[in-house]
Amino acid sequence: MGLAARFGVRLEGVRVNRQVFRAAASVTLAGVLVKLVATGKEIAVAGVYGRSDAMDAFLAAALVPGLLINLISESMNQALVPTLIRVREREGAERAQQLLSSSMLWMCVLLTAVSLLMAMTARGFFPLLASHFPAGKLDLAVRLFYALLPVVLITGIATNCTAVLNTFDRFALPALAPVAIPLTIIAGALLLGGRLGIWALVYATLAGSVMHAGLVAGMMDAGGYRFRLRWHGMTEATREVAGQYGPVLLSAVVASGGLLVDQSMAAMLPSGSVSALVYGGRFVSVVLTLLAGAISTAVTPYFSRMIALGDWRGCQRAVDSWVRLTVLVSTPIALVLIAGSHWVVRVALEHGAFSPRDTAVVAPVLAMYAIQIPFFVASRVYYRFIIAMRRTDLALYCGMLNLILDIALNLVLMRWLGVAGIALATSLWTVSTFFFLWYWSRKLLGNAMRLDVPRLG
């Protein structure tokens, strides 16, 4: 390769990195605002409900809808986006619209069907999910669950619209739209909590979810992709999405099984342990959403485009650059949270019904969860590259390994550290995930560059 060609490649790599950086920065800034409001929501909710049985019941009820959204809609987004970009690049916008309409219809049918199935079987699986809840607390959790089920379809539509917006470089406003949910929850807890009790959170969550979905659906329609639920037949692109969706969905099922395992095992510990696990994890989830979420959102469209064009060197540079950057940024944050966990929990949550005794339980959970931060954030770069390469089978194998490790580590560590041991188990299997994804990313890139394959498919 001549000097001019090498210089051109270098400039192209710089341009892509700048685009990714701008996208990640937009998502991060919007996410900071959303998380600041969400932190206010946690403070308001903790002040009104504390670590009460009603709060435990609400968190148990909200777990399954959240898992269904991640399982079905997030998995659809990961399967859809690389193919949607390829179809738009090669076949035009109208074909891409048809693929989107068919995929969104398929997703909505799945979300509705699974929600109905969960509603019919709730009385059977909730005693397993919250095995140590007293009868009254368990009955409340089931009733709250029924009321929260519409969130599954509403939020599923919102996440699908957001993923599509990202494919044509719309990042900031879609990332800001979820602020509607914590805002309505704050209002519901403060204004209606005394009158309606825990049901105020349910009604507020439903209202916020509808607002979120309406905002991003309107943005998508204005951006050129119409919100249409219409079947256009089993085309080659649709078959490709379906083929990728299966392994991604199974991987998400296995990975989400770990969340169920964690909360189920926390329910076996003293009262309030489920709340302690969730409260401690929320602080870390803020960092993971702002860093890992922003990077994942930003790199996915660019990885998909470079792979569609066979730009393997560009992929390698982008992967290496963003892994290094995420490690450099996330490691100091993890260390600060570990060292200052007690202070963070005390300042943020120790108000109203949340006492110093609660702080002493939640702070170690936060510290143990924070260990995972640099490993999780960096692994998201590898994960998104592997998904863009359409090697969704590797995501499945990784999820199976994680579930086995999670169960084994929970059994050992919860006896030693209580609920904080469950958090430490999560951090340890995250380290395993990082090395698994690192190995396969390097292998896939090496094979592609040796073969010099110009395009996938």
C-alpha positions as a Python dict, from the first residue, in 0.01 Angstrom:
ca = {
    (1, 'M'): (0, 0, 0),
    (2, 'G'): (140, 338, -97),
    (3, 'L'): (195, 633, 131),
    (4, 'A'): (-112, 818, 2),
    (5, 'A'): (-331, 512, 49),
    (6, 'R'): (-203, 457, 402),
    (7, 'F'): (-264, 823, 482),
    (8, 'G'): (-618, 796, 344),
    (9, 'V'): (-690, 489, 556),
    (10, 'R'): (-557, 666, 864),
    (11, 'L'): (-778, 970, 794),
    (12, 'E'): (-1080, 744, 749),
    (13, 'G'): (-1007, 578, 1083),
    (14, 'V'): (-981, 917, 1252),
    (15, 'R'): (-1310, 1025, 1093),
    (16, 'V'): (-1492, 713, 1215),
    (17, 'N'): (-1350, 750, 1565),
    (18, 'R'): (-1464, 1110, 1575),
    (19, 'Q'): (-1812, 1010, 1464),
    (20, 'V'): (-1827, 740, 1729),
    (21, 'F'): (-1697, 984, 1990),
    (22, 'R'): (-1960, 1244, 1901),
    (23, 'A'): (-2233, 982, 1913),
    (24, 'A'): (-2108, 842, 2246),
    (25, 'A'): (-2076, 1194, 2389),
    (26, 'S'): (-2432, 1279, 2285),
    (27, 'V'): (-2569, 962, 2441),
    (28, 'T'): (-2361, 1015, 2756),
    (29, 'L'): (-2468, 1375, 2807),
    (30, 'A'): (-2832, 1284, 2755),
    (31, 'G'): (-2784, 983, 2979),
    (32, 'V'): (-2632, 1198, 3253),
    (33, 'L'): (-2944, 1410, 3262),
    (34, 'V'): (-3169, 1104, 3260),
    (35, 'K'): (-2968, 940, 3538),
    (36, 'L'): (-2965, 1256, 3747),
    (37, 'V'): (-3343, 1255, 3730),
    (38, 'A'): (-3340, 878, 3796),
    (39, 'T'): (-3121, 937, 4103),
    (40, 'G'): (-3380, 1188, 4222),
    (41, 'K'): (-3639, 917, 4164),
    (42, 'E'): (-3442, 670, 4380),
    (43, 'I'): (-3413, 928, 4657),
    (44, 'A'): (-3784, 1007, 4641),
    (45, 'V'): (-3886, 640, 4632),
    (46, 'A'): (-3646, 545, 4913),
    (47, 'G'): (-3778, 831, 5125),
    (48, 'V'): (-4140, 727, 5076),
    (49, 'Y'): (-4109, 346, 5081),
    (50, 'G'): (-3765, 259, 5230),
    (51, 'R'): (-3679, -115, 5240),
    (52, 'S'): (-4040, -209, 5310),
    (53, 'D'): (-4224, -527, 5218),
    (54, 'A'): (-4430, -325, 4968),
    (55, 'M'): (-4112, -207, 4798),
    (56, 'D'): (-3977, -563, 4788),
    (57, 'A'): (-4304, -673, 4625),
    (58, 'F'): (-4290, -393, 4366),
    (59, 'L'): (-3929, -473, 4273),
    (60, 'A'): (-4011, -842, 4237),
    (61, 'A'): (-4314, -754, 4022),
    (62, 'A'): (-4112, -518, 3802),
    (63, 'L'): (-3835, -770, 3746),
    (64, 'V'): (-4019, -994, 3499),
    (65, 'P'): (-4151, -712, 3273),
    (66, 'G'): (-3799, -570, 3258),
    (67, 'L'): (-3661, -909, 3165),
    (68, 'L'): (-3921, -960, 2892),
    (69, 'I'): (-3829, -625, 2737),
    (70, 'N'): (-3461, -714, 2736),
    (71, 'L'): (-3527, -1064, 2610),
    (72, 'I'): (-3755, -986, 2318),
    (73, 'S'): (-3717, -624, 2210),
    (74, 'E'): (-3348, -573, 2287),
    (75, 'S'): (-3268, -905, 2122),
    (76, 'M'): (-3468, -799, 1818),
    (77, 'N'): (-3274, -474, 1798),
    (78, 'Q'): (-2940, -658, 1803),
    (79, 'A'): (-3055, -896, 1531),
    (80, 'L'): (-3222, -626, 1322),
    (81, 'V'): (-2979, -331, 1316),
    (82, 'P'): (-2686, -487, 1122),
    (83, 'T'): (-2923, -629, 858),
    (84, 'L'): (-3129, -308, 840),
    (85, 'I'): (-2814, -105, 770),
    (86, 'R'): (-2695, -355, 508),
    (87, 'V'): (-3033, -354, 331),
    (88, 'R'): (-3048, 24, 332),
    (89, 'E'): (-2692, 51, 195),
    (90, 'R'): (-2743, -207, -82),
    (91, 'E'): (-3116, -214, -163),
    (92, 'G'): (-3250, 129, -68),
    (93, 'A'): (-3472, 294, 190),
    (94, 'E'): (-3801, 135, 82),
    (95, 'R'): (-3670, -219, 127),
    (96, 'A'): (-3534, -117, 466),
    (97, 'Q'): (-3877, 21, 562),
    (98, 'Q'): (-4041, -307, 469),
    (99, 'L'): (-3791, -501, 679),
    (100, 'L'): (-3852, -267, 973),
    (101, 'S'): (-4231, -292, 949),
    (102, 'S'): (-4222, -673, 937),
    (103, 'S'): (-3971, -699, 1221),
    (104, 'M'): (-4161, -456, 1443),
    (105, 'L'): (-4488, -644, 1384),
    (106, 'W'): (-4314, -969, 1471),
    (107, 'M'): (-4170, -816, 1789),
    (108, 'C'): (-4508, -676, 1902),
    (109, 'V'): (-4677, -1013, 1850),
    (110, 'L'): (-4407, -1186, 2053),
    (111, 'L'): (-4424, -928, 2333),
    (112, 'T'): (-4802, -959, 2354),
    (113, 'A'): (-4803, -1339, 2344),
    (114, 'V'): (-4533, -1375, 2607),
    (115, 'S'): (-4703, -1117, 2830),
    (116, 'L'): (-5028, -1313, 2816),
    (117, 'L'): (-4842, -1636, 2891),
    (118, 'M'): (-4671, -1478, 3191),
    (119, 'A'): (-5005, -1346, 3317),
    (120, 'M'): (-5161, -1694, 3298),
    (121, 'T'): (-4871, -1858, 3479),
    (122, 'A'): (-4784, -1586, 3733),
    (123, 'R'): (-4938, -1769, 4027),
    (124, 'G'): (-4717, -2063, 3945),
    (125, 'F'): (-4376, -1901, 3899),
    (126, 'F'): (-4392, -1618, 4154),
    (127, 'P'): (-4366, -1858, 4450),
    (128, 'L'): (-4039, -1977, 4291),
    (129, 'L'): (-3917, -1625, 4218),
    (130, 'A'): (-3990, -1502, 4572),
    (131, 'S'): (-3988, -1828, 4760),
    (132, 'H'): (-3946, -1675, 5106),
    (133, 'F'): (-4207, -1399, 5071),
    (134, 'P'): (-4496, -1434, 5317),
    (135, 'A'): (-4836, -1508, 5160),
    (136, 'G'): (-4962, -1148, 5174),
    (137, 'K'): (-4641, -1006, 5031),
    (138, 'L'): (-4641, -1266, 4753),
    (139, 'D'): (-5003, -1190, 4661),
    (140, 'L'): (-4923, -817, 4642),
    (141, 'A'): (-4626, -888, 4413),
    (142, 'V'): (-4847, -1088, 4174),
    (143, 'R'): (-5115, -818, 4161),
    (144, 'L'): (-4854, -549, 4095),
    (145, 'F'): (-4710, -770, 3822),
    (146, 'Y'): (-5044, -793, 3641),
    (147, 'A'): (-5076, -416, 3644),
    (148, 'L'): (-4723, -361, 3511),
    (149, 'L'): (-4750, -602, 3217),
    (150, 'P'): (-4857, -337, 2959),
    (151, 'V'): (-4513, -180, 3008),
    (152, 'V'): (-4365, -475, 2821),
    (153, 'L'): (-4526, -388, 2487),
    (154, 'I'): (-4502, -11, 2533),
    (155, 'T'): (-4133, -7, 2622),
    (156, 'G'): (-4055, -271, 2362),
    (157, 'I'): (-4183, -37, 2092),
    (158, 'A'): (-3982, 249, 2241),
    (159, 'T'): (-3654, 55, 2239),
    (160, 'N'): (-3709, -59, 1882),
    (161, 'C'): (-3772, 297, 1764),
    (162, 'T'): (-3462, 418, 1950),
    (163, 'A'): (-3240, 155, 1785),
    (164, 'V'): (-3369, 256, 1441),
    (165, 'L'): (-3306, 624, 1513),
    (166, 'N'): (-2944, 540, 1596),
    (167, 'T'): (-2893, 387, 1251),
    (168, 'F'): (-2919, 729, 1088),
    (169, 'D'): (-2706, 903, 1352),
    (170, 'R'): (-2988, 1029, 1575),
    (171, 'F'): (-2852, 976, 1926),
    (172, 'A'): (-2906, 1266, 2167),
    (173, 'L'): (-3284, 1313, 2166),
    (174, 'P'): (-3368, 940, 2166),
    (175, 'A'): (-3132, 896, 2463),
    (176, 'L'): (-3303, 1186, 2641),
    (177, 'A'): (-3660, 1063, 2588),
    (178, 'P'): (-3658, 804, 2875),
    (179, 'V'): (-3644, 1094, 3124),
    (180, 'A'): (-4025, 1088, 3105),
    (181, 'I'): (-4034, 770, 3316),
    (182, 'P'): (-3842, 882, 3630),
    (183, 'L'): (-4012, 1221, 3617),
    (184, 'T'): (-4357, 1064, 3635),
    (185, 'I'): (-4243, 822, 3908),
    (186, 'I'): (-4112, 1110, 4122),
    (187, 'A'): (-4442, 1290, 4081),
    (188, 'G'): (-4639, 975, 4156),
    (189, 'A'): (-4440, 883, 4468),
    (190, 'L'): (-4445, 1232, 4618),
    (191, 'L'): (-4800, 1332, 4526),
    (192, 'L'): (-4985, 1001, 4542),
    (193, 'G'): (-4767, 773, 4755),
    (194, 'G'): (-4944, 861, 5079),
    (195, 'R'): (-5288, 803, 4927),
    (196, 'L'): (-5228, 507, 4695),
    (197, 'G'): (-4929, 342, 4857),
    (198, 'I'): (-4713, 128, 4630),
    (199, 'W'): (-4976, 149, 4352),
    (200, 'A'): (-4868, 506, 4287),
    (201, 'L'): (-4543, 367, 4143),
    (202, 'V'): (-4736, 136, 3912),
    (203, 'Y'): (-4956, 408, 3765),
    (204, 'A'): (-4662, 645, 3729),
    (205, 'T'): (-4452, 380, 3553),
    (206, 'L'): (-4730, 314, 3302),
    (207, 'A'): (-4779, 684, 3230),
    (208, 'G'): (-4407, 749, 3185),
    (209, 'S'): (-4368, 451, 2952),
    (210, 'V'): (-4648, 575, 2725),
    (211, 'M'): (-4486, 919, 2707),
    (212, 'H'): (-4147, 767, 2623),
    (213, 'A'): (-4283, 549, 2344),
    (214, 'G'): (-4479, 835, 2192),
    (215, 'L'): (-4175, 1061, 2183),
    (216, 'V'): (-3937, 819, 2007),
    (217, 'A'): (-4203, 689, 1767),
    (218, 'G'): (-4268, 1048, 1659),
    (219, 'M'): (-3894, 1109, 1610),
    (220, 'M'): (-3859, 796, 1399),
    (221, 'D'): (-4151, 895, 1179),
    (222, 'A'): (-4005, 1243, 1132),
    (223, 'G'): (-3666, 1090, 1045),
    (224, 'G'): (-3798, 895, 747),
    (225, 'Y'): (-3887, 555, 892),
    (226, 'R'): (-4261, 518, 941),
    (227, 'F'): (-4406, 345, 1246),
    (228, 'R'): (-4600, 73, 1067),
    (229, 'L'): (-4689, -278, 1180),
    (230, 'R'): (-4721, -458, 847),
    (231, 'W'): (-4606, -798, 722),
    (232, 'H'): (-4419, -793, 389),
    (233, 'G'): (-4350, -1165, 360),
    (234, 'M'): (-4052, -1383, 447),
    (235, 'T'): (-3789, -1207, 237),
    (236, 'E'): (-3421, -1293, 242),
    (237, 'A'): (-3354, -1005, 482),
    (238, 'T'): (-3639, -1113, 710),
    (239, 'R'): (-3506, -1469, 717),
    (240, 'E'): (-3163, -1335, 804),
    (241, 'V'): (-3301, -1134, 1098),
    (242, 'A'): (-3499, -1439, 1215),
    (243, 'G'): (-3189, -1657, 1193),
    (244, 'Q'): (-2988, -1411, 1402),
    (245, 'Y'): (-3272, -1347, 1645),
    (246, 'G'): (-3292, -1703, 1774),
    (247, 'P'): (-2941, -1725, 1922),
    (248, 'V'): (-2955, -1368, 2054),
    (249, 'L'): (-3289, -1438, 2223),
    (250, 'L'): (-3163, -1762, 2377),
    (251, 'S'): (-2851, -1581, 2495),
    (252, 'A'): (-3067, -1313, 2657),
    (253, 'V'): (-3285, -1580, 2820),
    (254, 'V'): (-2979, -1743, 2972),
    (255, 'A'): (-2827, -1410, 3080),
    (256, 'S'): (-3156, -1289, 3228),
    (257, 'G'): (-3178, -1616, 3416),
    (258, 'G'): (-2887, -1482, 3616),
    (259, 'L'): (-3097, -1183, 3729),
    (260, 'L'): (-3377, -1416, 3835),
    (261, 'V'): (-3128, -1635, 4018),
    (262, 'D'): (-2978, -1336, 4199),
    (263, 'Q'): (-3311, -1199, 4320),
    (264, 'S'): (-3443, -1544, 4405),
    (265, 'M'): (-3137, -1614, 4617),
    (266, 'A'): (-3159, -1269, 4776),
    (267, 'A'): (-3519, -1352, 4874),
    (268, 'M'): (-3380, -1647, 5073),
    (269, 'L'): (-3181, -1404, 5292),
    (270, 'P'): (-3327, -1179, 5567),
    (271, 'S'): (-3617, -943, 5486),
    (272, 'G'): (-3511, -642, 5282),
    (273, 'S'): (-3229, -825, 5102),
    (274, 'V'): (-3398, -797, 4762),
    (275, 'S'): (-3429, -421, 4809),
    (276, 'A'): (-3067, -399, 4925),
    (277, 'L'): (-2949, -584, 4614),
    (278, 'V'): (-3152, -356, 4386),
    (279, 'Y'): (-3057, -32, 4565),
    (280, 'G'): (-2686, -119, 4554),
    (281, 'G'): (-2703, -226, 4193),
    (282, 'R'): (-2877, 93, 4085),
    (283, 'F'): (-2568, 304, 4153),
    (284, 'V'): (-2352, 81, 3937),
    (285, 'S'): (-2621, 62, 3670),
    (286, 'V'): (-2597, 439, 3636),
    (287, 'V'): (-2229, 410, 3542),
    (288, 'L'): (-2286, 110, 3318),
    (289, 'T'): (-2569, 281, 3133),
    (290, 'L'): (-2376, 604, 3085),
    (291, 'L'): (-2052, 437, 2973),
    (292, 'A'): (-2134, 91, 2836),
    (293, 'G'): (-2474, 200, 2707),
    (294, 'A'): (-2332, 504, 2531),
    (295, 'I'): (-2043, 315, 2373),
    (296, 'S'): (-2264, 23, 2266),
    (297, 'T'): (-2517, 257, 2111),
    (298, 'A'): (-2251, 457, 1929),
    (299, 'V'): (-2034, 178, 1789),
    (300, 'T'): (-2309, -53, 1662),
    (301, 'P'): (-2407, 141, 1347),
    (302, 'Y'): (-2043, 208, 1255),
    (303, 'F'): (-1934, -153, 1308),
    (304, 'S'): (-2227, -265, 1093),
    (305, 'R'): (-2134, -27, 811),
    (306, 'M'): (-1763, -116, 815),
    (307, 'I'): (-1842, -487, 812),
    (308, 'A'): (-2091, -442, 526),
    (309, 'L'): (-1809, -272, 331),
    (310, 'G'): (-1541, -524, 433),
    (311, 'D'): (-1332, -262, 616),
    (312, 'W'): (-1161, -504, 856),
    (313, 'R'): (-866, -278, 937),
    (314, 'G'): (-1109, -4, 1029),
    (315, 'C'): (-1294, -247, 1256),
    (316, 'Q'): (-970, -348, 1426),
    (317, 'R'): (-867, 11, 1489),
    (318, 'A'): (-1211, 104, 1620),
    (319, 'V'): (-1230, -198, 1852),
    (320, 'D'): (-882, -142, 1996),
    (321, 'S'): (-929, 232, 2038),
    (322, 'W'): (-1260, 209, 2217),
    (323, 'V'): (-1161, -77, 2446),
    (324, 'R'): (-855, 120, 2563),
    (325, 'L'): (-1058, 436, 2612),
    (326, 'T'): (-1337, 264, 2808),
    (327, 'V'): (-1088, 96, 3041),
    (328, 'L'): (-906, 424, 3107),
    (329, 'V'): (-1230, 607, 3184),
    (330, 'S'): (-1415, 340, 3380),
    (331, 'T'): (-1141, 209, 3610),
    (332, 'P'): (-1106, 528, 3823),
    (333, 'I'): (-1486, 547, 3853),
    (334, 'A'): (-1497, 190, 3982),
    (335, 'L'): (-1225, 261, 4239),
    (336, 'V'): (-1408, 571, 4365),
    (337, 'L'): (-1734, 380, 4408),
    (338, 'I'): (-1562, 96, 4589),
    (339, 'A'): (-1376, 326, 4828),
    (340, 'G'): (-1669, 562, 4886),
    (341, 'S'): (-1961, 317, 4881),
    (342, 'H'): (-2075, 390, 5238),
    (343, 'W'): (-2066, 766, 5183),
    (344, 'V'): (-2248, 743, 4849),
    (345, 'V'): (-2532, 535, 4993),
    (346, 'R'): (-2560, 751, 5304),
    (347, 'V'): (-2578, 1078, 5111),
    (348, 'A'): (-2808, 949, 4837),
    (349, 'L'): (-3052, 727, 5023),
    (350, 'E'): (-3038, 786, 5399),
    (351, 'H'): (-3357, 989, 5420),
    (352, 'G'): (-3703, 922, 5558),
    (353, 'A'): (-3764, 548, 5595),
    (354, 'F'): (-3409, 460, 5486),
    (355, 'S'): (-3200, 434, 5806),
    (356, 'P'): (-2826, 406, 5888),
    (357, 'R'): (-2888, 36, 5943),
    (358, 'D'): (-3005, 10, 5582),
    (359, 'T'): (-2692, 197, 5467),
    (360, 'A'): (-2473, -59, 5641),
    (361, 'V'): (-2639, -336, 5437),
    (362, 'V'): (-2649, -161, 5098),
    (363, 'A'): (-2295, -11, 5097),
    (364, 'P'): (-2109, -348, 5069),
    (365, 'V'): (-2346, -448, 4787),
    (366, 'L'): (-2251, -134, 4598),
    (367, 'A'): (-1878, -195, 4653),
    (368, 'M'): (-1897, -554, 4526),
    (369, 'Y'): (-2102, -457, 4221),
    (370, 'A'): (-1858, -178, 4132),
    (371, 'I'): (-1573, -425, 4072),
    (372, 'Q'): (-1733, -525, 3741),
    (373, 'I'): (-1743, -175, 3588),
    (374, 'P'): (-1425, -165, 3371),
    (375, 'F'): (-1469, -527, 3260),
    (376, 'F'): (-1834, -482, 3168),
    (377, 'V'): (-1785, -154, 2982),
    (378, 'A'): (-1491, -281, 2775),
    (379, 'S'): (-1664, -610, 2699),
    (380, 'R'): (-1957, -423, 2539),
    (381, 'V'): (-1728, -310, 2257),
    (382, 'Y'): (-1630, -670, 2183),
    (383, 'Y'): (-1990, -787, 2218),
    (384, 'R'): (-2127, -533, 1970),
    (385, 'F'): (-1858, -622, 1719),
    (386, 'I'): (-1942, -993, 1748),
    (387, 'I'): (-2314, -920, 1701),
    (388, 'A'): (-2238, -699, 1400),
    (389, 'M'): (-2038, -991, 1257),
    (390, 'R'): (-2360, -1193, 1296),
    (391, 'R'): (-2193, -1451, 1522),
    (392, 'T'): (-2484, -1455, 1760),
    (393, 'D'): (-2406, -1815, 1852),
    (394, 'L'): (-2105, -1690, 2048),
    (395, 'A'): (-2331, -1464, 2254),
    (396, 'L'): (-2536, -1772, 2343),
    (397, 'Y'): (-2232, -1972, 2455),
    (398, 'C'): (-2113, -1679, 2664),
    (399, 'G'): (-2452, -1646, 2833),
    (400, 'M'): (-2459, -2017, 2920),
    (401, 'L'): (-2115, -1993, 3079),
    (402, 'N'): (-2223, -1687, 3278),
    (403, 'L'): (-2534, -1855, 3419),
    (404, 'I'): (-2336, -2156, 3539),
    (405, 'L'): (-2077, -1932, 3703),
    (406, 'D'): (-2345, -1710, 3859),
    (407, 'I'): (-2523, -2000, 4031),
    (408, 'A'): (-2201, -2158, 4156),
    (409, 'L'): (-2052, -1832, 4281),
    (410, 'N'): (-2377, -1723, 4447),
    (411, 'L'): (-2399, -2048, 4643),
    (412, 'V'): (-2048, -1999, 4776),
    (413, 'L'): (-2028, -1623, 4829),
    (414, 'M'): (-2374, -1551, 4976),
    (415, 'R'): (-2289, -1779, 5268),
    (416, 'W'): (-1975, -1579, 5330),
    (417, 'L'): (-2089, -1222, 5255),
    (418, 'G'): (-2469, -1243, 5252),
    (419, 'V'): (-2639, -1027, 4990),
    (420, 'A'): (-2305, -858, 4909),
    (421, 'G'): (-2176, -1201, 4800),
    (422, 'I'): (-2441, -1212, 4527),
    (423, 'A'): (-2311, -879, 4397),
    (424, 'L'): (-1951, -1005, 4405),
    (425, 'A'): (-2053, -1315, 4209),
    (426, 'T'): (-2192, -1090, 3935),
    (427, 'S'): (-1864, -899, 3914),
    (428, 'L'): (-1660, -1219, 3890),
    (429, 'W'): (-1855, -1368, 3601),
    (430, 'T'): (-1832, -1031, 3426),
    (431, 'V'): (-1454, -1071, 3428),
    (432, 'S'): (-1498, -1410, 3261),
    (433, 'T'): (-1723, -1251, 2998),
    (434, 'F'): (-1459, -992, 2913),
    (435, 'F'): (-1194, -1253, 2835),
    (436, 'F'): (-1435, -1473, 2641),
    (437, 'L'): (-1544, -1186, 2415),
    (438, 'W'): (-1187, -1054, 2379),
    (439, 'Y'): (-1066, -1392, 2253),
    (440, 'W'): (-1342, -1436, 1995),
    (441, 'S'): (-1325, -1079, 1869),
    (442, 'R'): (-954, -1116, 1799),
    (443, 'K'): (-1011, -1452, 1632),
    (444, 'L'): (-1292, -1326, 1406),
    (445, 'L'): (-1094, -1019, 1303),
    (446, 'G'): (-783, -1223, 1234),
    (447, 'N'): (-971, -1471, 1016),
    (448, 'A'): (-1148, -1195, 821),
    (449, 'M'): (-826, -1007, 749),
    (450, 'R'): (-643, -1322, 642),
    (451, 'L'): (-921, -1418, 405),
    (452, 'D'): (-970, -1055, 298),
    (453, 'V'): (-1345, -1111, 263),
    (454, 'P'): (-1490, -794, 107),
    (455, 'R'): (-1842, -845, 241),
    (456, 'L'): (-2040, -1069, 469),
    (457, 'G'): (-2323, -1280, 333),
}
